[in-house]
Amino acid sequence: RINRRKAFAALLLLTMLRRDRRRRLWVRPFNRLRSERGDFHRLVAELRLDAKRHHEYFRMSAEQMDELLSILGPELQKQSTNYRAAIEPKQRLAVALRYLASGDSLISLASSYRLGHSTASNSVHMVCAAVEKLMMQQHLPRPTKDTWTEVAQGFWAKWNFPNCLGAIDGKHVVIQAPPNSGSRYLNKRNGFSRVLLALVDADFRFRVIQVGDFGEISDGGVYAASDLGRGMENGTLEVPPSAPLPGAAHLGDVPYVMVGNGAFPLKTYLMRPYPERNLNHDKKIFNYRMSRARMVVEHAFGILSSRWRIFLRKINLHPKHVDTLVMAGCILHNFLLAPSENLRLLYEAEEQGVRRMAAVLNMGENRG
């Protein structure tokens, strides 16, 4: 009986020692130096003293980042436990923004910030989900009749194209092929992708987006099955009624239209260029004007990829997390959009395009 008691006591002691060891190793030794040597406590603090470098690193100013934190912070807050302290919201935000801005791998970011890989990954997912949840209503709301009218006025004023609801196109977001996914994500370039369908206004702002279609689906197929395509077809999107063209009231009322490339269907509410054969002068002028108007969606994709360089890489996340990331990237694009910065980002996009356009697969004429 005494031996049994000794054996039981020894077993209990061994169990407690093992549990204590696991508790001590809950934070890896490398990560225990996070507050002394991790990028957030070292580099990020220094960047706030240098506006130019801060903008290069996070693709936004310190003031814009603070505003984001005030919006997202409560959603990113987690409770500390007896085993480890929770990661601060501002550190989660820094990791996610750097992931979007740099395109670096999560493994690399986790190492530089002295975080576990799962912690870095969860931070990116949490921030992107919070952006979609808390910022969509303000920065990517459902268009109203007044919105459509405002967009049309912008296209006439800036691109000399009347009654225009926006420029539409699609972009392939290149991903790591999920296991056992077959050819569903395989696009025409033999890469794996998810599709971003976007309607953009005259100022390169996303007005309607849809994310998540498989890369194998054509741009026309993506549009036809989208909420935008069905809503336009069914007349449920509060589009203003037909109106006279500026300075051409004698022609009568003309419908409001979206403009797209030849991959999209021709509708009374969706215009595409005339085929480039045997065009007379008037049709050439029409194609030229439409091309200028349609170019804004290509520019918007260029600005998006120039700011968030993750879109120039193959994204190694689960497809559902890719969709959330793309949605967040577009919302943040609208949040940060500024005329003074658009030209610089477009120049950057052109420079990156020369070197890395193979990694940016856009649909239709927006490819390459």
N, C-alpha and C positions, 0 to 999 in steps of 0.2 A: 504493500500500500504506500509506503514511504517512497519507494522507487517510482511508483506511478505519479506521485505528487511532484517529485523532482523532475521527472520527464515532462510533465504538464507545465511546470514553471519554466523549464528551459525552452519549451516550444513557444510559450507566451512571450518570453524575453526575445527570442529570435524574431518572432512576428513583429514585435514593437520596434526592434532595430531596423528591420527591413522597411517598415512603414516610415520610420524616421528618415531613412536614407532616401526613400522616394520623395519625401517632402523636401529634403534638402536639395534634391536634383530637379525639383519642379521647374525651376529656372536654370537653364544650362549655364555653366561657368562663363562661357563666352558672352552670354547675354546679361550676366549680372553687372557688367561694366557699362550698361546702356547709358546711364546718366552721366558717366564720365567720358565715354569714347564713342557713343552712338551718334549718328549724323544729326538726329533731331536736337540733341542737347548741345552739340558742338557746332556743326556747320550751319544749321538752320538759324540758330541764334545770331551767328555772324552775318548771315545773308540779310537779315532785317536792317542792318546798318548800311547796306549797299543796294540801292533800289534797282540798279541795272542788273546786277547778278541775281537778285531775288526774282526778277521777272524772267530772266533766262532759265532759272532753275525750276520755277513753278508755273511759268507762263502767265503770271498775274502779279499784281503789286501786293505788298504786305497789307495795304488797306482793303483790297478786294478779298484777300484771304481771311482777314479778320471779319469782314461782313459775312462771308460764307460760314465761318465758324459760329457766328451768332445765330445763323439760321439752322445749321445742322447739329450744333453742339449737343443739345438735349437728346437728340435721337442717337448719338454716338456714345453717350455716357453708359458705362457699365460699372457694376458694383465690384469692389475689391473683395477678395476672399481671405481666409486665414493662411492660404498657401502662397498667394502672390497678389501684387497690386495691379489694379486694372490699368490698361493703357489709356492715357488721357485722350479726349476727343481731338485736341489740336494735333497730337501726334498721329492719330489715325488719319486725319485729314491730310497731313503732310505726306504720309506714305502713299495715299491714294492719288493725290495730285502729282506726285513725282512719278508714279507708275504711268499715269496718263501722259504726262509731259515728256518723259524720257523714252518710254517703250522698253525700259530695262526689265529683265526677268524678275519675278517675285523672289526667287532665290537670292539674286544679287541685292535687291532692296532689303530683304530681311537681314542679310549679312551686314550691310552698311548701317542700318538702323539698330542693329543688335537685337533683333526680334526673332521669334520663332517663325518658321515658314507659314504655319497655319495662322499665326497672329497677323502677319502681313497680308496674307490672302483674305482673311476675314475683314481686315480693315478696308481693303479695296471694295469688297462686296457691300459692307455696311455703308460706306460713304456713297457709293453709286446708288444703292437702294434709297438712301435718305434724300439724295438729290432728286430722284424721280418722284418720291412721295411728297416732298415739301416744296419743291420749286417748279414743278410742271405747271401748276395752275396759273402762276404769274408769268413764267417765261416761255411756255409752250402751250397756251390755252387753246381750246377748241375755237376755231374761227367763227365769228358772227357776221351778220350782214354788214355792220359798220367796219369790221376788220377787212372784209373783202373789198369794200369801197376804198378804204385807206390803201390797201395793197395796189389796187388798180391805179390810183392817183400817183403812187410812187413809180410805177412802171412807165406811165406817160411822161412824168416829169424828168426821169433820169435816163430812160432807155427809148423814149419816143415810140412806145408800143401801147396802144390804147386798150381799154377794157380787159386788162390782163390780171388774172387771179394768182399768177405765180408761174415759176418755171419748175418743171418736174423732171426728175431723173433718178437713177438708182446707183448705188455704190456697193461693191462687194467688200465685205470686211473679212480679211483672210484669217482663218483659224487653223489650229491643229485639229486634224481629223479625229472625231470621237471614236472610241472603240466600237466595232461592229456597226458602223454607220452606213456601210455600203457606199453607193454613189450619190446619195441624196444631197450631200454638201458639195459635190464635185461640180465646178463651174466649167465654162468653155475653155478656160486657160489651164485646165487640169490641176487647178488648185482647189482647196476646200474653203468654203466661205458661207457666211450669213449675209443676207441682203438688207441694206438700208434704202428704203424708198423715201424720197423727200420732195416736198413742195417748198420753194424758197421765194422770198419777196425781193424787191428791187435793191434792198440793202444787205443782201446775203444772210438774212435771218430765216431760220427754219420756221415755217408756219404749220406744216403737217408732216409728221414722219411715221413710218411703220418699220419695225425691226423684227427679224426673226424668220423670214422665209429661207428655204434651203437654196444653196448656191446653184443647184441644177435648174431652177425655175427661171424662165425668161423674164425680162423686164415687163413685157406686156402681160404675162401671166401673173406676176406679182401685183401689178396695178389692178388688174381685173378682179382679183380676189381681196383687195385691200378695202378697208373701211372708206377710204377716200374714193376709190373707184366705184364702189357700190352706192355711196352717198351721192356722188355726182350723177350716176345713172338714174337713181330713184328720186332725185330732186329734194333731198332731205338736209342739205348743208347750208341753208339760208343764203344761197347765192343771189345777189341782186337781180332783178329782172332786166331784160335787154334794154339797152340805152343807146342814144345816138353817139357816134364817134365824134371826138372833138373837131369842130370846124367842118363837119360833114353831116349836118342834120338832114340834108336832102336825101341821104341814103337810107333813112329810116332807122329803126332800132336794130342794134347788133348785139348778139349774146356776149356775155362775159366768158372768157376762155382761159384755160391753162395752155402753156406752150411746152412741147416736148420734142424729142428727136423722132426719127422715122421708125423707131422700134415700138412706139406707142400707137394705139388705134386712133383713127381720125373720127372725131365726134363734133357735135355742134358746140361742145364745151371744152374740146381739146384739139388744139391746132398742132400741125407738124409741117415741116418744110415741103415744098414741091420737090419731086424727084429731079435730080440734077441732069435732065436731058431735054434739049430743045426748049429751053426757057426763053420767054420773051422778056423785054425790059422790065415790065411791071412785076412779073413773077420773081425776077432776080432781086429787085428792090425789096419785095416782100420777104424773101428768104434772108436777105441781109438784115433787115430789121428784126425778124424773128430770131436770127442767130445771135444778135446782140442781146436780146431779151433773155434768150435761153441760156446764155453764157453765165448768168448769175448763179445758177445751181452748180455749175462746174467750179466756179470761183468759191462758192460756199464749201464744197467738198475740199477744195485746196486749202482754204483757211482752217477748216476743221483738222485736217491731217497735219498741217504745219504747226498748229498750236498743240495738238495732242498726238505726239509721234507714235503712240501705241498703234495708231491706224496705219503706220508704215511698216509694222511688224506682223508676224504670224502670232496671233493671240492664243496662248495656251491656257484657256479656261473652259469650263463646261459651257456648252452653248447657251443655256439660260442665263449664266452670268455674263456672257458676251453681250446678250441682248440688253441687259440692264446697264452694262458699261457703255454701250453705244448710245442708249437713251440718255444717260447722264452726260456723256460727252457733248451731245447736241444741245441739251439744256444749258450746260455751262458755256457752250459756244454763244448762245443767245445772251446769257448773263454778262459775258465779257465783251460782246461785240461793240466795237468803237470805230467810227470812220477813220480816225487818225492812225489806227493800227492795221486796218485791212490791207492797205497797199504793201506794207512791210511783210505781212504774213503771206500775201500772194507772191511776192518776190521770193520769199523763202520756199514756198511751195514749188515754184518753177525750178529753183536750184535743186531741191530734193528730187523733183521729177526727173531731171536729167540723170541722176545717179540711181534712183530707187523706184522709178515708176513701175517697174515690174512687180513691185510689192503692193501697188495700189491699183486694184482691179475695179474699174468703174464700168457700169453697164452701158450698152449701146455705144453712142459716139463719144461717151465720156471716158472710154477706156484709153489707157496708154497715153 
